Amino acid sequence: MSRSAEAIEDGALHIRSSNSEIVHHEEATGSSERKSVNCSAEKKKSLQVRYFYGIIFLIINLIAWFIRDYGQKVLPQLHYLKSCGAGGRECFHTLGVLRVSLGCFIFFFLMFLCTCYTQKLYEARSKWHTGWWTLKFILLIISIAVPFFFNSVYIHLYGELARVGAGIFLALQLVSVIEFIAWWNNYWMLDQERKQSCSLGLFMSKVFYIASAMGIVLMYYLYASKLACALNIFFITWTAILLMVMMAISLHSMVNRGVLSSGIMAAYLVFLCWSAIRSEPANEKCNVQKQVNGNGDWTTILGFLLAICAIVMATFSTGIDSQSFQFRKDKVHLEDDIPYKYGFFHLIFSLGAMYFGMLFISWNLENSARKWSIDVGWASTWVKVVNEWFAASIYLWKLISPVVRQPKVMDHQEPMQQRDDSVQP
């Protein structure tokens, strides 16, 4: 009886231990599932909050335009601020735009300092990025209001710095665009197994090149129909030369990158050239833009609103594209990692504040832009032309850099092979 009792007790102990192991396993499984659900919810919240920052940036753009064109009539309270000078003139037009731009820069740069080096979704800095909107709204109001109490000397100094920051923003935007073009080319022209995708990629490359050629012809017709328009003829002709060079290099046997990426880049360069010529003053003999009155017609207003939306989209798309600027792109991402770099996102928006400030004043710190205009003037024209040439230079270097580096790699490999051959009997 005692042996049977011991056996029963051993069996009971074994059953209890098995049950406890099952319970622990179920608890661990349930805990991991809850953690996965929580991470998924936090990641979704983090992705959604980007659009709130984009809307804030859009609203600040509209405030800058309102201060520039209508602030002197609608906001008489600013006339009494000592920093705004006699009649409040130093808080409207060009300086008014710079003050709003500085306020936007302060807000997003503070957000950059608070969120840089954030790695995990459950860090306090991640919570600050996705929440605490009442406190951030108060911070935004203070950031926008404080520059209106600054002396105009400091606002001019910020304007000079904003030119540099806007240039950095343009350079980062170019890198992001070129990386996107390279990704698109790899996606459509990856291998021969996806024959449908390759054929679609070839079709799209033809579409882009045809559109680019038509754009060149149309620009000649609209903006360079007379020999007196020598500068426009130069801009358009040089763009056409860049297109042919890019196509020739991309199809060269040593490069062999295909025509899709060069076709997309060609269309982008044509767009930049057209945008540069459109930025020439409307009273120039080679610019066919109509002179607009103080309020502007519906086409001017629509173009202005589309330009603001383009600024916001360019800032937003560059801000979420931190991967294009990472040195190591093979890093393994864990479940609780943040979906994008918060610090980089806010840094791009702070540089975007400088960029929209320059566009609203046409890169000119002295003269005020006319109503319902954006990025118009010779300074804006030359900035866009240089931006186009810089984009072409970066793209061409990305095409030829593997070929240039390849001989150096071969030179380093040949001595190693010779040593290996000498060791063999």
C-alpha angles and dihedrals in degrees: 000000000000092000092050090048091052090049091050091049092049090050091049091050090049091050092048092049090048091049091049091050090050091049092049090048092050091047091050091047092048091047092051091047091050090048090050091050092048092049090049091051092047092048091050090050090049092052093047095050091065089074092054090057089048091053090049089052091049092050091051089051089054091048090053091051092047092050090049100048107025108011096098091059101036101038107050090156090079090062089076096056112106092216090058094063128215111350091357091277093145093059097055138058112012098356091044090056091048091051092053090044090052091050091051090047092051093051097048094040089054088050088051092053091048097048106033115118091023108152110163133051094232098054118116090242090056090052089051091052094052101033146020091082096162091057092044091050090055089047090051093051091049092047092052094044100045097068090059088068094052122103114256091244090067091046090054089049090052089050090058091048090046090061089059093044091049089051090052089049091053091050092050090047090053092052090050092049093048092048089051091051090051091049092049091049092050091047096053100032101036104123144332095263091077097058094162092054092047092051090049089049091053090048092051091049090056090049092052093048093047090049090049093050091048090049091053092050092046092050091051089052097046104033108020106037092121129058088231088070091076095147093053091046088054093049094049096041093049090050090052090050091051090052093053092046092050092049093048094049095045091052095045113118093237092052103029097173095148127235103274098081092042090047092053091046090049091055090048092052091049089052091051091049092049091047091051093052091046088056091063112110112277093235093063115114093232096050114085095198112126121244107253129209125237096282099032130222125273094269090055092049092047092048090049093052092046089051091054091049089049090054091052093046093048091051093045096047093047092046095057093044099081091137091073089064099046119110092206114046097168095074115136111238118216126212095256095045118116112260094231138007108276095193093051090047093056093041090057090050091051090052088044088058088059090045097053089045090058093045093052091052094036091240089292118120095190111046124053120233119241122257120285091011129120131185096356123146142066092281090056091046094055093044090056093044092052089045089055093050091046091051091051091048093052092047094048091049091052088053098049102031094085090052092048093049095045097077090052090054091049091050090055093047098049097065089049090053091048091053090050091050092050091055093055115090 
